[in-house]
Amino acid sequence: MSVKAPVPRAYWVLSVLLCLCTLVALWITAWKIRQDKVAARRGGRQDEPSETDRLRRLPLARGKSVRAGHFKLGYPRDGALQVLDLNARTLVTFTDIAPGERRGWQELRLTCVAADPQAYLIEAEFRPGSACLGPGEYADLKAGLQIELDEGRLLTVVRWDAEKPEIYLAGPSGEAGLADGGEFRIPPYRARLAGRVLRVSRD
């Protein structure tokens, strides 16, 4: 009767390492899929910007637009900074922008470096997975859109019906449904629905 040779210890070590590598690869894949789903719910782009677009200082002349990664920036009037998609559709208009202030449309973070009646100097940075940031006139409304206020507080669009129009919001101070002209207070902020635009302002 033949006797089987014992399995070398190295075989078991290699088997365990292979299993661990497979589990780590599966975990990374699942994490990336989850991040993509979160970005899709927020209406965000899933492709990350290139390194050349990750942090740039962009001069923006009044009445003109400039490319910022997969967005455009516009300066339509005094104190206003627009974020548009590549089809020139307005996503948000930030008002009363002063040097040193920061705003954001989802992953696009904007810092006003300098401003005068003729031009802005804007620093653009990409932070994938981020919420919008700061007061503004939000035009591209959809369920899941989040606006970060000061101290990390979030205002979230729970439901949006463009036909009525009607919006349902959740914030640190509770929840509210707004029809056209309705207002939701998040002291010291207020959110007001004006047609199909959500105006978030500070008192």
N, C-alpha and C positions, 0 to 999 in steps of 0.2 A: 504494500500500500504506500502510495507516494505521500510525502509530507509537504504542505505548502510552505514556501519561504515567508517569514514575517515581513509585513509591509514596512518599508523604511520610514523612519521618523520624518525625514525631509518631505516625504509625500504628503503627510498630514499637515505639516506646516504650510506647504505650498497650497494645499486645498483650502485651508482656513484663510490665507491671504487673498486667494482668488475670490472667495465668497465675500470677504470684507470689501474688496475693490468693487465688486458687482453691486453690493448694497449701497456704497457711497455714490456710485454713478447713478443708480436709480433715485436716490434721495435728491441729488443735484438736479436731475431731470424734472422730478416732481416739483421742486422749489421754483425752477424757471417757469414751468407751466402755470403754477399758481400766480407768480408775479405778472405774467402776461395776461392772465384773466383779470387780475386787479386793475391793470392798466387799461384793458379793454372796457371794463365797467365804468371807469372814469372818463372814457372817451379819448384816452391817450394813445399815442403812437407807440408801438411795441419795439421798433428798431431804435437802438441807442444811437446818438449822434456820433460823428467821427471825432477824433481827438482835436482836429483843427477847429471844430465848432464848439468844443466843450467850454472854453472861456475866451471871450473876445471883447474888445472895446470897439463899439460901433458908433461912428458919427452919423447923426440922423437929421437931415435938413428939413425945415418946415415945408409941408406939402409934398414930401417925397416918402419913399419907403426903402427899407434895406433888408436884406436877407439875414435871418438868424437861424441857422440850421434848417429845419423843415418848417419854419415859420417866417413871417415878415413882420417888421415893425414899421409903424406909420406915425407921423406927427401932423394930425389934421387941423389942430387949432391950439391956441394958448393953453398951456397946462395940461394937455392931453397926450397920452401915449397909447397907441393901439397895437394889439397883437392880432395878426391876421393869418389865415392859412395861405397856402401857396396859390389858391384861387382867388385871393384878395377878399375873402369873406371874413368879416369882423368877428372875432372870438370874444374879445373883451376890450374895453376902453378904460384906461386908468387916468383919473383926473387929479389935478392939483399936485403934480409930481414936482418935487424939489430935490436939489442935490443931496445925496446921502440916503434918500428913501429907497426902499426895496419893494418890489411887487413881483408877482409870478403868475403865469398861466401853466398850470400843471407842472411838467418837468422843466419848463423854461423859467429861470430866475433872472430878474432884471434889477440892476442897481443904477440909479441916476448919478453919474459922476459930475456932470455939469449941465446947465440949462440956461438958455436965453431965448428971446423971442424968435430967433432965427434957426436955432439948432439945439439938439440934445447930444450929449455924449453918454452912451449907455453901455454898461458892462453886462454882457449876456453869459449865463452859465447854465449848464444842463445838469439836473439832478433827477434821473429817472425814478418814477414812482411817487413824486411829490404831489401834494395838493396845490391848488391855486393859493395865492398869497395877497392879502390886503384888500382895501376898499377899491371899488371899481364898478363899471357898468358891464355886467356879464351877459353876453348875448347868446352864446352857444350853450344853452341850458339842456341838461339831460339828467336822468336819475343816476345817482352815484357821484355827481360832481361835488367836490369838497373845496371849501374856501377856508384857509387858515387865517384866523384873526390873531391878535397879540396874545402872548403867553401860551401859545400852542392850542388855543381853543379853535374848534372847527364848526363851521356851518355847512350842513350837508343837504343837498337836494335829494329828497326821498322819492318824490314823484313829480313829473312835469307833463302837463297837458297843454300843448301849444294852441290847440283849437279854441279853448275856452276864453282866454288863457287862465291857467290855474296851476299853482305850485304848492308843494307840501315840503316844509323845511324842518330840520332838526338841528338844535343848537345846544350849547351848554345850559341855557335857561329853560329848555323844554322844546316843544314842537308846536307847529302852527301851519294851517293851510291858508294860502292867500289867493284871493281873486285879484283882478287888475285894480291897482291902487291900494291894495292891502299892505300892511306894514308889520314887521316882526322885530321886536326889540331884543338886542343882545348887548346890554350896556357895556361900554359906551358906544356901541354900534347899533345901526338900524338897517334892516333889509326891506326894500320896498319893490313891489312888482309894478313895473311901468310897461304895459303892453307885453311884449315878449322879451323884455330886458329886466334882469334883477339888479337893482341899484343898491350896493352895499356902501354905506358911508359912516363916518365917525362924527359924533356930536361935536 
